[in-house]
Amino acid sequence: MNVLVIGSGRLGRYLASLLDQEGHDVAVIDENADNFRQLDKDFSGITVEGIPMDMEVLKEAGIENCDAVAAATPDDNLNITVCQIAREFFGVTNVVARISDPAREHVFKKLGLKSICNTKWAGEAMLNALVRPWNDSTVTTETTTFTFRSYLVERRDWNGTVDDLPRQAREVPLAIVHANGTTEMCYERRIALAEGDKVIFTHLVD
């Protein structure tokens, strides 16, 4: 894919590097050329200095041939404007914007734009870590839904293995979270369980 990243701050640089490592053609726009110096040394994409809303700057960065645009600056207003320009003027349908204000999500939805709210994601992650770190959860990707259930091993389970644990129909063990915070994937099911261990089970939902 040809991907244009708007903003070369921490998030923009990280995203650009991930895309570059996966073999995508990446261009990055930023008003401050000094930010480009902090890109990975192996970054093979192009960089364009200029105002992201400037049509000529966008063209110089190759937006006319882009498959996707990611607006990753700290400015919500700038991100939404660039996404609208990319879609309305250059016909790029795959656009996504970073936003910091959760209250603005409805604005993006109303405009038909995809957004990632870092404030909301971080807040929900911290809430889960503080008060409900082991609640059962589900994750849906495309048309597939996975459920995840945690099981705190009991005294009777100590020194046993994951294959000895009670489980629900069609569940498979995914990982063991040890009392010291380390995690081991259940590739090797002969790992001896100990006090304080939690086992994460998963299964597909029909």
ABEGO torsion letter per residue (X at the ends): XBBBBBEABAAAAAAAAAAAAAGBBBBBBBABAAAAAABBAABABBBBBEBAABAAAAAAAGAAABABBBBABABAAAAAAAAAAAAAAAGBABBBBBBABAAAAAAAAAAGBBBBBAAAAAAAAAAAAAABAABBBBBBBEABBBBBBBBBBBAAABGBBAAABBBBBGBBBABBBBAAGBBBBAABAABBBBBGBBBBBBBBBX
